[in-house]
């Protein structure tokens, strides 16, 4: 008990020493002791590990940091046809493109290490991101149903993390890439693939479930 209290006290002291206060889980941006969002040298808000577009809409700093990703009425904006957000005195075209990449193209079966072919696919994502004013890249990993739920969840997270690591190495800012693992929860094959044994036929049939959904969102 005493050791736990000492560890917590040390953590708080360290946080205070670098100028950042501990923040409640409902805040999804890093804030300092003045309750001001911390920003990078280029003016980008630093997100924490709980950040998602939905959570950003509930954070009071959401409009300041990620207004183009929030619901139209969250920041007093009006959305018109053509995927264009109209703000007072300003017209911004929001660009969103979702790319589904077969996990087999990125990784070997049951692995989370990028293949050369997978890196080439991600280079295309980087090129798309660099062609716009990037807001966020969402990378969501999925697996097939072979294996336990816990194993597949961890594998999907590792694959999404590997995608982020590569994108960051190519120059994408880390706080612009949000990753999530869905495990086997969102199969594309539905009930079309029969059987439970890990046969080649079943592995081939379940291929569409092994994927990474990558969404690039930004403005022009």
N, C-alpha and C positions, 0 to 999 in steps of 0.2 A: 504493500500500500504506500509506504513512504517513498520507495523507489519510483512508483508511478507518478506520485505528486512531484517529485524532483524532476522527472523527465518532462512533465507538462510545463513546469516552471521554466526549465531550460529552453524549451521550444518557444514559449512566449517571449522570453528574453531575446532569443535570436531573431524572431520576427520583428520585435521592436527595434532591434539594433540595425536592421537593414531598411527600416522605414515603412514596413507594411504591417497593418493590423490584421489580426485573425478576423475572418468574415464568416457570416452565417451561410449555410448551404444554399439558401434561396438566392444569394448573390452569385452570379456566374461570371463576374469579372473581378480581377484582382484590384483591390482598393487600398489606399493608404490610410493613415490615421486621421486624415481630414475627410474621409469618405469620398475621396476623389479617385476616379479610375486611373490606374497606372497605364502609361502608354509607351510604346517603343519609340526609338529615335525618329521614325518616320510617321509617328502619330497614330499608329494602330493600337487599339485597346488590347490589353492582355486578358485572355480568357482563362478560366480555370478548368479543371477536369470535368466539371458538371455542365459545361456549356453545350447547349443545343439551340437551334433556331427557336424552338418553342419556349425554352427556358429564358432566352434572351428577351422575348416579348414581355415577360413578367418582371424582368429586372428594370429598375428605374433608369439605368444607364443604357438600356437597349436602343433607344432612339438615337442617342448620341453616337453609339458605337456601330450598330448594325441596322440602321433604319431600313435599308433596302431588302433585308431578309425578314422583316416583321410584317404582320397582317396590315392591310392597307389603312385601317382606321386607328392603328396603334399610335401613329405619330402625326395624326391629322392630315394624312395624305389621301388622295383619291386615285383609284386605279381605273384607267381607261383601256379599251380594247387595244391589242397589240403589245401586251406585256410592258406597258409604259407607266411608270409612276409619276404623277404630276404633283409637284410641291410648289408652294407659293414662289413665283418668280423663277422657277427652275423646272426643266424637263429632263428626266433621266430615264434612259432605256435600260431596263433590267434584263440581263441575259442569263438564261439558265439552260444548261445542257446536261442531260443525264446519260452517262455512258455505262453500259453493262458489259463487263469483261469476264469471260469465262475464267474461273480460277485455274483451270488446267492450262490456260495460256500464260498465266502469271507464275504458277508454282507447279512443281511435280506433285503427283497424287499424295495426299496426306502430309504435305510439307508446307512450310511457310517462308521458304527462302526463294527470292525472286529468280526466275530463269532469265537468260539473255533476251528471249522473245518477250517476256513480261516487261522487262525494262524498256524495250522498244515501244510497247503499248503505252506505258506511262510517260514516255517522252512526248507522245501525242497529246496527253493530258496537259503536260507542262506547256506545250506550245499554245494550246487553247487558252490556258490561264494567263499566259503572257500577252495574249492578243487583246485582253480586256483589262479594265480596272477590277482586279480580283477582290471579291468580298469573302468567299469561303469555298473550300472544296470539301465535300462530304464523301467519305469513303466507308462503305458498309460491307463487311464481309459476311458471306453465307457458306454453309456446308450442306452436304447431303445427309441423309439420316443414318448412314453406316457409322457405328460407334456410339458411345454413350452421349447423353445430352451434355454433360459437363465437359467431356473431351471436345465435342464439336463447338461448344461455346468458346472455349479457350482457343481452339484452332482458328475460328473466325476472327477473334480479336487479334491474334498474332498476325494473321494475314493483312488485316486492315492497318495494323501498326507498321508492317513492312512496307506497305504502300506509302504511308505517311513519311517514313524514314527516307525513302527514295525521293519523294517529291521535295522534301526539305533539303536533301543533298543537292538537288538540282536548282535550288534558289528560291523555292516557295517558302514564305515565312511560316514558322511552325504554328503560330496561333491563328493561321488562316486555314489550317487543315483539321477537320473534326473527324474522328474515327469511331466506329461502333461495330460490335460483332453481334450478329443475330443467330449464330449457330445454325441449327436445322429448323428454326421456327417458321421460316417463310419459303417453303419449297415452291419451285415453279412447276414441278412435274405432277403435283397433286397425288392422285391415286393411280396414276398410269403405270408405275413401275411395281411389279409384283415380286414378292419374296423378301427374305431377310438375310440370307447367306451372302457373303461377300464374293459373289461370282463376277466374272468379267461382264456378263450380260447385264447384271444389276448395276455395276459400276458405270457401264456405258449409258444405261438408261437414265441414271440419276445425274448425268453430267450437267444439265442445265441448272441444277440446284447449287453446284459448286461455282460460285461467282463472287465478284466484287462489284457492287454498284457504286459508281463514282459520279458525283454531281458537281459541276463547276458553275458557280454563281458569281456574277459580277455585273458591272455596268459599262456602258459605252458613252 
